[in-house]
Amino acid sequence: MVTIQAVNRSNRAWCACGASVAVIALALFAAPAVAQDATNAPRSETTSQPAPASDQKTGLEDIIVTAERRPNDAQKTAASITVQNGDDLLARGKFTLRNILETVPNVSGGESEGATNEPTGSDSPASGITIRGVASNGGPAGVTLSGIPATALYVDDVYSGIGGNFDIDRVEVLRGPQGTLYGRSATAGLVAIHTRNPDLTRFGGDATAEYGSYDLLHVSGALNVPIVSDKLALRISGNRYQRDGVDVETGFGRSRVTEGRAKLLFQPNEDVSLLIGAAFQDKRLYNGGIAGVLTQPDHIEYQPFAVGSADTKYRQVWGELNWNLGGVRLTYLPSYRTWDQDAKVVVVGPGGGALNSLVRTPHDIFITHELRLRSDSGARIQWQTGLFYYSNDIRNSNRNIWQESKGLLFEADTARRTRDIGVFAEATIPLAKGLRLTGGLRYDKTIVRTQETYTSNLNVFCNTPLGFITGCTIAPPDSPSAGLPEALTSIAVSGDAGRRKFENVTYKARLEYDLSPTSLLYASVSTGFLPGDVQIGTGAGNQPVVYPYNSEQLTAFELGSKNRFFDRRLQINLGVFHYDYAGYQASILLDPANPGSAVLFNVPLRMTGVEAEALFQATPDDRLGLNFSYIGSRFHDLPAGFANAVAERKLWGFAPASATASYDHVFRFGGSTLDFRAEGIWRSAYDASSTSPALAAQGALPYVRQHAFFLGNLSLTWAAPNDRISVTGYVRNVTNERYKTYLNLQSMVPLQATGTQSDPRTFGGVMTVRF
């Protein structure tokens, strides 16, 4: 165990989105009333369905999911999928994305606070999620924004949408590439969060209050108002979350988040529905206060450090039109999102001195349009096709200076424009009784235009403990002369040199067979990709160098089985997969002591893994769960620069073996219940980060190694009759195990390593009132 020692927005874009909403509103009134089966009604296709009455007492419930863009029972969906129910998450006090995902097999992480460990904020929350060992990389060196995430995160079918941690209906997690339906950002998988839609028939709402360790104060609530019965309803929800840091009250880990969402649902008849939504999020993140310094491989000492902070603002509007055209269902989803960032965070620099990282993103606009057509759920041949358009325009500046001397390390001013258009189609065809073939194809064209000016200080190490590297004067950390005298050199990329075009075709082929009404066997091959870009980083002698990199290509093979036995009381799902990456994008520091030297490499990678999920409803009041996963990985045919910078030949940053166990028991007292839940999470040993061969030769590997660990969570929830009131008490990380969440090993002689840890044991209580 690690021991601790305390020591101006685009008006045209808004108008365009408003015009889209106006057009689909007009279409609603022009829509003819087409007869449809009740099972295909818009309001019933995306909600979780309970089990039949005969199964509710002793059998496991059925859950309807839409992760494959059509409603289906999760157990009859031929893919590795895990579903978390919003009511269950609320009862257990699980509100953050990290807590929501912690018991999903082969999934770790949560919402990203930045491309690196420093909480500068991120315009792509999914960049903090790892699925089957595949994590998102940081962006090009000098740019604090994340690159294209490997996991696609959708909130209410909006790509990288906001507000996915309150008023939740369900969370669907698909493991494995989803490139056919979701395109370039789903090579690792998909996390689809669905929040509650307005109810057309009932006035009501709920309010939740949580208090916990480290002055955690969390309140959220929702109000549902039918405006025109069965036709028009409004749902408004809000969330406020604040907590101090676990190792320092005012610094690293402290956060303040205020967010809200409004949804207006109009359903003039059973064939047409229009949902219009708006959301905002204001967040302040803190860092500093202390710096975690490794003095031994598993020993962190916290030293006083200046405090920094970052402010970010999201604004989002979107719409969703569903229209049954008689045998064909049309869905149109436009969205418009903006993000603003203003950060001054404190970073431990080369040799241990303090750096100020000044980050501004005054312009960051996302626009997406998606148009889909699909067959009705009862059609013999299930098919869907669609178009997807994505646009992002961003301007970002990042200036890193020594805190005492104000000497420059590097400065990057970047403007990037990304356009992507995708066309996709997929169909499932019955071949024989119980035997089906699914085929899918997608074409994407991505154009990236980058303009960047990058300035580096050739004397960055002068008057620091690492001055010997460049033959400069050696001085203690926080020297008032660090990085002085400045010797600045710049390089720029623009025009054709900064333009990249990528055309990619992805496919999916899947064969599935019903062994019995409750057993499914499937085999699939699917592909995914991430486009490339051009970047500038710091090369030899601190000279700026242009580094282009190519698309990442993945081919995945998977064999799986889903089963229920003993009158649906026992569920066992198994899967085996093999990944073949042609050019996995790996972010590497060419010089571990220089944060401006990070570049992306394309490295061939193979991965093979197994997953097992079991769920047993032992009695009407007892449920047990057990998950296990293992992944082996290996880089091969290494590029020269990568081989010289990385000692490891397997993927780092995740535990190759993991297991999760859970037990639920319900005590019944008349109409009220008391629900006890225990969770155990085990992770095997792994390397928390990569390290260079030179540092490994000096004994660095034990420092980057994270030993195996076990975490336990406990919760107890009392619910009044009809669930009008519920009260939960919880303990997280019962074993008080703190594992490495970030590690930056700059040098061994002298030893310069900083890191952070997971939260210690925490306590809390949650109360929810419904009306």
C-alpha positions in Angstrom: 0.0 0.0 0.0 1.3 3.5 -0.8 2.0 5.4 2.5 1.3 9.1 2.8 3.1 11.7 4.7 1.3 15.0 5.1 3.7 17.8 4.6 -18.3 35.3 -28.1 -20.3 32.7 -29.6 -21.2 32.1 -33.4 -24.6 33.7 -34.0 -24.8 32.0 -37.4 -24.4 28.6 -35.8 -27.1 29.4 -33.3 -29.4 30.5 -36.1 -28.7 27.4 -38.1 -29.6 25.2 -35.2 -32.7 27.2 -34.5 -33.7 26.9 -38.2 -33.3 23.1 -37.9 -35.6 23.0 -34.9 -38.2 25.2 -36.8 -38.1 22.9 -39.8 -38.8 19.8 -37.8 -41.5 21.5 -35.8 -43.3 22.4 -39.1 -42.9 18.8 -40.2 -44.8 17.7 -37.1 -47.9 19.7 -38.0 -47.7 18.5 -41.6 -47.3 14.8 -40.6 -50.1 12.5 -41.4 -51.3 10.2 -38.6 -50.0 6.8 -39.7 -51.2 3.7 -37.9 -48.6 1.8 -35.9 -48.2 -1.0 -33.6 -48.3 0.1 -30.0 -45.0 -1.5 -29.3 -43.4 1.0 -31.7 -44.8 4.1 -30.0 -42.0 6.7 -29.6 -42.4 6.9 -25.9 -42.0 3.2 -25.3 -39.0 2.3 -27.5 -36.3 3.8 -25.4 -37.4 2.9 -21.9 -36.3 0.0 -19.7 -39.1 -2.6 -19.5 -39.7 -4.7 -16.4 -39.9 -8.4 -16.6 -43.3 -10.1 -17.0 -45.3 -10.5 -13.8 -44.4 -14.2 -13.6 -40.7 -13.4 -13.6 -40.6 -10.3 -11.3 -40.4 -12.4 -8.1 -37.8 -15.0 -8.9 -36.4 -14.2 -12.4 -34.0 -11.5 -13.6 -35.7 -8.6 -15.3 -35.5 -7.8 -19.1 -33.9 -4.5 -20.0 -34.6 -2.8 -23.3 -31.5 -1.0 -24.7 -30.9 1.2 -27.7 -27.1 1.2 -27.9 -27.3 -0.4 -31.4 -29.7 2.4 -32.5 -32.8 0.2 -32.2 -34.7 -1.2 -29.2 -33.8 -4.7 -28.2 -33.5 -6.8 -25.1 -30.0 -6.6 -23.7 -29.7 -10.4 -23.5 -30.7 -10.7 -27.1 -28.2 -8.1 -28.3 -25.2 -9.9 -29.8 -22.6 -7.6 -28.2 -20.8 -7.2 -25.0 -23.1 -4.8 -23.2 -23.7 -3.8 -19.6 -26.6 -1.7 -18.4 -26.8 0.4 -15.2 -30.3 1.4 -14.0 -30.7 5.0 -13.0 -32.8 4.2 -9.9 -30.2 1.7 -8.7 -27.4 4.3 -9.2 -29.4 6.9 -7.2 -30.1 4.5 -4.4 -26.4 3.7 -4.0 -25.2 7.3 -4.2 -23.4 6.8 -7.5 -23.4 10.1 -9.3 -20.0 10.6 -10.9 -19.1 8.9 -14.1 -16.2 7.1 -12.4 -18.4 5.6 -9.8 -21.1 4.7 -12.3 -18.5 2.7 -14.4 -16.4 1.2 -11.6 -18.2 -2.2 -11.6 -18.5 -2.6 -15.4 -16.2 -5.4 -16.6 -13.1 -4.2 -18.4 -14.0 -0.5 -17.9 -12.2 2.1 -15.8 -11.9 5.8 -15.4 -14.5 8.5 -15.7 -15.0 12.1 -16.9 -11.7 13.6 -17.9 -10.5 16.8 -16.2 -7.8 17.4 -18.8 -5.5 15.7 -21.3 -3.0 15.3 -18.6 -3.4 14.8 -14.8 -3.6 18.6 -14.2 -7.3 19.6 -14.0 -7.4 22.2 -16.8 -10.7 20.9 -17.9 -11.5 19.0 -21.1 -13.9 19.6 -24.0 -14.2 15.9 -24.4 -15.3 14.2 -21.2 -14.9 10.7 -22.7 -11.1 11.1 -22.9 -11.0 9.8 -19.3 -12.6 6.4 -20.0 -10.6 3.2 -20.6 -12.4 0.2 -22.2 -10.6 -3.1 -22.6 -7.3 -1.3 -21.8 -7.8 1.2 -24.6 -7.5 4.7 -23.3 -7.7 8.1 -25.1 -4.5 9.9 -25.8 -3.6 13.4 -25.0 -3.6 15.9 -27.8 -0.5 17.1 -29.7 2.3 18.5 -27.5 1.6 22.0 -26.1 -2.2 21.7 -26.6 -4.0 20.8 -23.3 -7.2 19.6 -25.0 -7.7 16.0 -25.5 -7.4 14.3 -28.9 -10.3 12.3 -30.5 -11.4 10.0 -27.7 -11.2 6.3 -28.2 -14.5 5.9 -26.4 -17.7 7.5 -27.7 -19.7 9.1 -25.0 -23.3 10.0 -25.8 -25.7 11.8 -23.5 -29.3 11.7 -24.8 -27.9 10.7 -28.2 -25.7 13.8 -28.4 -22.0 13.1 -29.1 -20.0 14.3 -26.1 -23.1 15.7 -24.6 -23.3 17.1 -21.1 -25.4 16.4 -18.0 -24.9 12.7 -17.9 -24.5 12.4 -14.1 -28.0 13.5 -12.8 -31.6 12.5 -13.5 -30.4 9.3 -15.2 -32.8 6.7 -16.7 -30.1 4.2 -17.7 -26.4 3.9 -18.7 -25.5 1.5 -21.5 -21.9 0.4 -22.0 -20.8 -1.4 -25.2 -17.3 -2.9 -25.2 -15.5 -3.3 -28.5 -15.3 -1.1 -31.6 -18.6 0.5 -32.7 -17.3 2.1 -35.9 -20.2 1.2 -38.2 -22.9 3.0 -36.2 -20.8 5.5 -34.2 -17.8 6.3 -36.4 -14.4 7.6 -35.7 -14.5 7.9 -31.9 -15.7 4.5 -30.9 -12.7 2.2 -31.3 -12.7 1.2 -27.7 -16.5 1.2 -27.3 -19.5 3.3 -26.3 -21.0 4.8 -23.2 -24.6 5.9 -23.8 -26.3 7.8 -21.0 -30.0 8.4 -21.2 -31.5 10.9 -18.9 -35.2 11.0 -18.1 -37.6 12.4 -20.7 -40.7 14.4 -19.9 -43.7 12.4 -18.9 -46.8 13.5 -20.8 -49.3 12.3 -18.2 -48.0 12.9 -14.7 -47.0 16.0 -12.6 -44.2 15.1 -10.3 -40.6 15.4 -9.4 -37.8 14.4 -7.0 -35.1 16.0 -4.9 -31.9 14.4 -3.7 -29.4 15.6 -1.1 -26.0 14.0 -0.4 -23.4 14.8 2.2 -20.1 13.0 2.7 -16.5 13.0 3.5 -14.3 16.0 2.6 -17.2 18.4 2.8 -19.0 16.8 0.0 -22.3 18.6 -0.6 -24.4 17.4 -3.5 -28.0 18.4 -4.3 -30.1 17.6 -7.4 -33.7 17.6 -8.4 -36.2 17.4 -11.2 -39.7 18.7 -11.9 -42.0 17.2 -14.6 -44.9 19.4 -15.7 -47.5 18.2 -18.3 -48.6 21.3 -20.2 -51.1 19.7 -22.6 -52.2 16.3 -21.4 -50.8 13.5 -23.6 -49.3 16.1 -26.0 -46.8 18.5 -24.4 -44.7 18.2 -21.3 -41.7 19.9 -19.7 -39.0 18.4 -17.5 -36.5 20.6 -15.7 -33.6 19.2 -13.7 -30.5 20.6 -11.9 -27.4 19.5 -10.1 -24.9 21.1 -7.7 -21.8 19.3 -6.6 -18.9 20.5 -4.5 -16.2 18.8 -2.6 -12.8 19.6 -1.2 -9.6 17.7 -2.0 -8.8 14.6 0.0 -5.2 15.5 0.7 -5.5 19.3 0.9 -8.6 21.3 1.6 -8.2 24.1 -0.9 -6.1 22.5 -3.7 -5.9 19.4 -5.8 -9.2 17.6 -6.0 -11.4 20.4 -5.0 -14.3 21.0 -7.4 -17.4 23.1 -7.8 -20.0 22.2 -10.4 -23.4 23.8 -11.2 -25.5 22.4 -14.1 -29.0 22.2 -15.4 -31.1 20.9 -18.2 -34.6 21.5 -19.6 -36.5 19.1 -22.0 -39.7 19.9 -23.8 -41.5 17.0 -25.4 -44.2 17.4 -28.0 -46.1 14.4 -29.2 -49.2 15.3 -31.3 -50.0 11.7 -32.0 -48.5 8.2 -31.5 -46.5 8.5 -34.7 -44.6 11.7 -34.2 -42.6 13.1 -31.3 -40.3 16.1 -31.0 -37.9 16.6 -28.1 -36.1 20.0 -27.7 -33.4 20.3 -25.0 -31.1 22.9 -23.5 -28.3 22.4 -20.9 -25.5 24.2 -19.2 -22.6 23.4 -17.0 -20.3 25.7 -15.1 -17.3 24.1 -13.4 -14.3 25.2 -11.3 -11.5 22.8 -10.7 -8.5 23.3 -8.4 -5.0 21.9 -8.3 -1.9 22.6 -6.3 -1.9 23.2 -2.6 0.4 20.2 -2.4 2.6 18.2 -4.7 2.8 14.5 -4.4 6.5 13.5 -4.6 7.6 9.8 -4.8 10.6 9.2 -2.5 10.4 5.5 -2.9 8.4 3.3 -5.4 5.4 3.1 -3.1 5.9 6.1 -0.9 4.5 9.5 -1.6 5.3 12.6 0.4 3.0 15.6 0.0 4.8 19.0 -0.1 3.3 22.5 0.0 2.7 23.9 -3.4 0.9 27.0 -4.9 -2.8 26.6 -5.7 -4.2 26.9 -9.2 -7.7 26.7 -10.7 -9.5 26.3 -14.0 -13.0 27.5 -15.0 -14.9 25.8 -17.8 -18.4 26.5 -19.2 -20.5 24.3 -21.4 -23.7 25.4 -23.2 -25.7 23.0 -25.3 -29.0 22.9 -27.3 -30.3 19.9 -29.2 -33.4 18.3 -30.7 -34.7 14.9 -31.5 -37.5 14.2 -34.0 -38.9 10.7 -34.2 -41.5 10.1 -37.0 -43.1 6.8 -37.9 -43.7 6.9 -41.7 -45.4 3.5 -41.9 -42.9 0.7 -41.8 -40.0 3.1 -41.7 -39.0 5.2 -38.7 -37.1 8.5 -39.2 -34.9 10.1 -36.5 -33.2 13.5 -36.9 -30.8 14.8 -34.2 -29.3 18.3 -34.5 -27.1 19.6 -31.7 -25.0 22.7 -31.0 -22.5 22.9 -28.1 -19.9 25.5 -26.9 -17.1 25.2 -24.4 -15.0 27.9 -22.8 -11.9 27.5 -20.7 -9.7 29.8 -18.5 -7.1 28.1 -16.5 -4.0 28.9 -14.4 -2.8 25.7 -12.9 0.4 24.9 -11.1 2.6 22.1 -12.4 5.7 20.4 -11.0 8.3 21.2 -13.7 11.7 19.8 -14.6 13.8 19.4 -11.5 10.9 19.9 -9.1 10.4 23.7 -9.7 6.9 25.1 -10.0 5.4 26.0 -13.4 2.4 28.1 -14.2 0.4 26.6 -17.1 -1.8 29.4 -18.5 -4.5 27.9 -20.7 -7.2 29.7 -22.6 -9.8 28.4 -25.0 -12.0 31.3 -25.9 -13.6 29.6 -28.9 -14.7 26.0 -29.1 -17.9 25.2 -31.1 -19.3 21.7 -31.9 -22.1 21.1 -34.3 -23.6 17.7 -35.2 -26.4 16.5 -37.3 -27.6 12.9 -37.6 -30.3 11.6 -39.8 -31.4 7.9 -39.5 -34.0 5.7 -41.1 -34.7 2.2 -39.8 -37.3 -0.5 -40.1 -40.0 -1.1 -37.5 -39.1 -3.4 -34.6 -41.4 -6.1 -35.9 -40.0 -6.2 -39.5 -38.6 -9.6 -40.6 -35.4 -7.9 -41.9 -34.1 -5.3 -39.4 -32.2 -2.5 -41.2 -31.0 1.0 -40.6 -29.1 3.7 -42.6 -28.1 7.2 -41.9 -25.9 10.3 -42.3 -23.8 11.9 -39.7 -22.1 15.4 -39.8 -19.6 16.7 -37.3 -18.0 20.1 -37.1 -15.6 21.5 -34.5 -13.8 24.9 -34.6 -11.4 25.7 -31.7 -8.8 28.2 -30.7 -6.5 27.4 -27.9 -3.4 28.9 -26.2 -1.1 27.3 -23.7 1.8 29.1 -22.1 4.1 27.4 -19.6 6.4 29.5 -17.6 8.6 29.1 -14.5 6.6 30.5 -11.6 9.4 32.4 -9.9 11.5 33.7 -12.9 8.6 33.9 -15.5 11.1 32.2 -17.9 9.3 30.4 -20.8 9.3 26.7 -21.3 7.1 26.6 -24.3 4.1 28.4 -25.8 1.5 27.1 -28.3 -1.2 29.0 -30.1 -3.5 26.7 -32.0 -6.5 27.0 -34.3 -8.0 23.7 -35.5 -11.0 23.0 -37.7 -12.4 19.5 -38.1 -15.1 18.4 -40.4 -16.4 14.8 -40.7 -19.2 13.3 -42.7 -20.2 9.7 -42.4 -22.7 7.5 -44.3 -23.6 4.1 -42.8 -26.0 1.2 -43.3 -26.6 -2.0 -41.3 -29.0 -4.9 -41.7 -29.9 -8.1 -39.8 -31.2 -10.9 -42.1 -32.7 -14.2 -40.8 -31.0 -17.2 -42.5 -32.9 -20.0 -40.8 -34.8 -20.5 -37.6 -32.8 -18.9 -34.9 -29.9 -18.0 -37.2 -29.3 -14.4 -38.2 -26.6 -12.5 -40.2 -25.8 -8.8 -39.5 -23.7 -6.8 -41.9 -22.8 -3.1 -41.6 -20.7 -0.6 -43.6 -19.7 3.0 -43.0 -17.7 5.6 -45.0 -16.2 8.6 -43.2 -14.4 11.5 -44.7 -12.5 13.6 -42.2 -10.7 16.9 -42.9 -8.5 18.5 -40.3 -7.0 22.0 -40.8 -4.5 23.0 -38.2 -2.7 26.4 -37.7 -0.2 26.4 -34.9 2.7 28.5 -33.8 4.9 26.8 -31.3 7.7 28.6 -29.4 10.3 26.8 -27.3 13.0 28.1 -24.9 16.4 26.5 -25.7 17.5 27.4 -22.2 14.6 25.8 -20.4 16.8 23.8 -18.0 19.2 26.6 -17.2 19.4 27.5 -13.5 17.4 24.4 -12.5 18.6 21.1 -11.0 18.7 19.7 -14.6 20.9 22.4 -16.0 23.6 19.9 -16.7 21.5 18.4 -19.5 22.2 21.5 -21.7 25.5 22.6 -20.1 23.8 25.4 -18.1 24.2 26.5 -14.5 22.7 24.1 -12.0 20.5 25.7 -9.3 17.9 24.6 -6.8 14.2 24.2 -7.6 12.2 27.5 -7.8 15.3 29.5 -8.7 14.5 33.1 -9.6 16.6 32.6 -12.7 15.1 29.3 -14.0 15.0 29.2 -17.8 16.9 32.5 -18.0 18.3 34.0 -20.1 15.6 33.0 -22.6 16.7 31.7 -26.0 13.5 31.5 -28.0 12.9 29.7 -31.2 9.6 29.2 -33.1 8.0 27.1 -35.8 4.6 27.4 -37.4 2.3 25.1 -39.4 -0.5 26.4 -41.6 -2.0 26.1 -45.1 -1.4 22.8 -46.9 1.2 21.8 -44.4 -1.5 21.7 -41.7 -4.2 20.1 -43.7 -5.0 16.4 -43.5 -7.7 14.4 -45.2 -8.7 10.9 -44.1 -11.1 8.6 -45.8 -12.0 5.5 -43.9 -14.3 2.5 -44.5 -15.4 0.5 -41.5 -17.4 -2.7 -41.5 -19.1 -5.2 -39.3 -20.1 -8.8 -40.0 -21.8 -10.9 -37.3 -23.5 -14.3 -37.1 -25.8 -15.1 -34.2 -27.7 -18.2 -33.3 -30.4 -18.8 -30.7 -29.4 -22.0 -29.0 -32.6 -21.8 -27.0 -35.1 -19.1 -26.1 -32.7 -17.9 -23.4 -29.3 -18.7 -24.9 -27.5 -16.8 -27.7 -24.3 -17.5 -29.4 -22.6 -15.0 -31.7 -19.4 -14.4 -33.6 -18.3 -11.1 -35.2 -15.6 -9.2 -36.9 -15.7 -5.4 -36.8 -13.4 -2.5 -37.5 -12.8 1.0 -36.1 -10.6 4.0 -36.7 -9.3 7.3 -35.3 -8.1 9.9 -37.9 -4.7 11.4 -37.7 -3.4 15.0 -37.5 -0.3 17.1 -37.6 1.5 18.2 -34.4 4.4 20.2 -33.1 6.5 19.0 -30.3 9.9 19.6 -28.7 12.7 17.6 -30.2 16.4 17.3 -29.6 18.0 20.4 -28.0 14.5 21.7 -27.3 14.1 22.6 -30.9 10.4 22.5 -32.2 9.8 19.8 -34.7 6.7 19.0 -36.8 5.4 15.5 -36.3 2.5 14.2 -38.5 0.7 11.0 -37.6 -1.7 8.7 -39.4 -5.0 7.1 -38.7 -5.4 4.4 -36.2 -7.0 1.3 -37.6 -8.5 -1.6 -35.6 -9.8 -5.0 -36.6 -11.6 -6.9 -33.8 -12.7 -10.5 -33.7 -15.2 -11.6 -31.0 -17.0 -14.8 -29.9 -19.6 -14.5 -27.3 -22.5 -16.3 -25.5 -25.4 -15.0 -23.5 -27.5 -17.3 -21.4 -30.2 -17.6 -18.7 -30.9 -20.7 -16.8 -33.1 -22.0 -14.0 -36.3 -20.1 -14.9 -34.2 -17.0 -15.7 -32.7 -16.8 -12.3 -29.1 -17.4 -13.4 -27.4 -15.3 -16.1 -24.0 -16.1 -17.6 -22.4 -14.1 -20.4 -19.1 -15.0 -21.8 -16.8 -13.4 -24.4 -13.4 -13.9 -26.1 -11.9 -11.2 -28.3 -8.8 -10.4 -30.3 -7.7 -6.9 -31.4 -5.3 -6.2 -34.2 -4.3 -2.5 -34.3 -2.5 -1.2 -37.4 -1.0 1.9 -36.0 -2.3 2.3 -32.5 -1.9 6.0 -31.5 0.3 6.1 -28.5 1.2 9.4 -26.8 4.8 9.4 -25.6 7.2 11.9 -24.0 10.4 11.8 -26.0 12.1 13.6 -23.1 10.6 12.6 -19.8 11.9 15.8 -18.2 10.2 18.1 -20.8 6.4 18.3 -20.9 6.6 19.9 -24.3 8.1 16.8 -25.9 5.0 14.6 -26.1 4.2 13.3 -29.6 1.8 10.6 -31.0 3.2 7.5 -32.5 1.5 4.9 -34.7 2.5 1.5 -33.2 1.2 -1.9 -34.2 -0.5 -3.6 -31.3 -2.3 -6.9 -30.6 -4.6 -7.6 -27.7 -6.4 -10.8 -26.7 -8.9 -11.0 -23.8 -11.7 -12.9 -22.1 -14.7 -11.6 -20.2 -17.2 -13.4 -18.0 -20.3 -11.9 -16.3 -22.6 -13.9 -13.9 -25.7 -12.8 -12.1 -27.8 -15.0 -9.9 -31.2 -14.3 -8.3 -30.8 -16.8 -5.5 -34.1 -15.8 -3.8 -36.6 -13.0 -4.5 -34.6 -11.0 -2.0 -31.0 -12.1 -2.7 -28.9 -11.4 -5.8 -25.3 -12.2 -6.4 -23.0 -10.9 -9.2 -19.5 -11.9 -10.4 -17.4 -10.5 -13.3 -14.0 -11.4 -14.4 -11.8 -10.2 -17.3 -8.3 -10.6 -18.6 -6.4 -8.9 -21.4 -3.0 -9.6 -22.8 -1.3 -7.0 -25.0 1.9 -6.7 -27.1 3.4 -4.0 -29.3 5.3 -5.3 -32.4 7.2 -3.9 -35.3 8.1 -0.8 -33.3 8.8 2.5 -34.9 12.4 3.7 -34.2 11.4 6.7 -32.1 9.0 4.7 -30.1 11.5 1.9 -29.4 14.0 4.5 -28.1 11.4 6.2 -25.8 9.5 3.3 -24.3 10.9 0.3 -22.3 7.6 -1.6 -22.1 6.3 -3.9 -24.9 2.8 -4.2 -23.5 0.1 -1.6 -22.9 0.2 0.4 -19.7 -2.3 2.3 -17.6 -4.8 -0.5 -16.8 -4.9 -3.8 -14.9 -4.7 -6.8 -17.3 -6.8 -8.9 -14.9 -9.8 -7.7 -12.8 -12.7 -9.1 -10.9 -15.8 -7.7 -9.3 -18.3 -9.3 -7.0 -21.5 -8.0 -5.6 -24.2 -9.1 -3.2 -27.7 -7.6 -2.6 -30.2 -8.5 0.0 -33.6 -6.9 0.6 -35.2 -6.9 4.0 -39.0 -6.3 3.9 -40.9 -4.5 6.6 -44.6 -4.3 5.5 -44.5 -1.8 2.6 -41.0 -0.5 3.3 -37.7 -2.2 2.4 -34.1 -2.2 3.5 -31.6 -3.0 0.7 -28.0 -4.0 1.7 -25.4 -4.1 -1.0 -21.7 -5.0 -0.9 -19.2 -4.7 -3.8 -15.7 -6.0 -4.0 -13.3 -4.8 -6.8 -9.9 -6.5 -7.4 -7.3 -5.3 -9.9 -4.0 -7.0 -10.8 -0.7 -5.3 -10.8 0.2 -3.1 -13.8 2.4 -0.2 -15.0 0.7 3.1 -14.3 2.7 4.8 -17.1 5.4 4.2 -19.6 9.0 4.8 -19.0 12.1 5.1 -21.2 14.7 2.4 -21.6 17.3 4.7 -20.0 15.3 5.3 -16.9 14.4 1.6 -16.7 18.1 0.8 -16.7 18.4 3.1 -13.7 15.7 1.3 -11.7 12.6 3.2 -12.7 10.3 0.2 -13.3 9.3 -0.2 -9.6 8.3 3.4 -9.5 5.8 3.1 -12.4 4.5 -0.2 -11.1 1.1 -0.3 -9.3 0.7 -3.4 -7.2 -2.5 -5.5 -7.1 -5.2 -4.1 -4.9 -8.7 -4.7 -3.6 -11.5 -2.2 -3.0 -14.8 -2.7 -1.2 -18.0 -0.6 -1.2 -20.9 -1.0 1.2 -24.4 0.7 1.1 -27.6 0.4 3.0 -30.8 1.9 1.6 -34.2 2.3 3.3 -37.2 3.0 1.0 -40.6 3.9 2.2 -43.7 2.4 0.6 -44.1 3.4 -3.0 -40.5 4.7 -2.9 -41.7 8.2 -1.9 -38.7 8.5 0.4 -35.4 6.7 0.4 -32.3 7.1 2.6 -28.9 5.6 1.8 -25.7 5.4 3.9 -22.5 4.2 2.1 -18.9 3.5 2.7 -16.6 3.5 -0.4 -13.1 2.0 -0.4 -13.6 0.1 2.8 -10.1 -1.2 2.7 -8.7 2.4 2.4 -6.5 1.3 -0.5 -5.0 4.2 -2.5 -3.6 3.3 -5.9 -1.6 5.4 -8.3 -3.9 7.4 -10.6 -1.1 9.4 -12.3 2.7 9.2 -12.4 5.3 11.5 -14.0 8.8 10.1 -13.7 11.2 12.7 -15.0 14.6 11.4 -13.9 16.2 8.9 -11.5 19.4 10.8 -10.9 18.4 13.0 -9.3 15.1 11.3 -8.4 12.3 13.4 -9.8 8.9 11.7 -9.7 5.5 13.1 -9.0 2.1 11.4 -8.7 -1.4 11.3 -7.4 -3.6 8.7 -5.8 -7.1 7.5 -5.7 -9.5 8.6 -2.9 -9.1 7.0 0.5 -12.0 5.6 2.5 -15.1 7.9 2.3 -18.5 8.0 3.9 -21.7 9.6 2.9 -25.5 9.7 3.1 -28.1 10.3 0.4 -31.8 11.2 0.9 -34.3 11.3 -2.0 -37.9 12.5 -1.9 -40.3 11.9 -4.7 -43.6 13.5 -5.3 
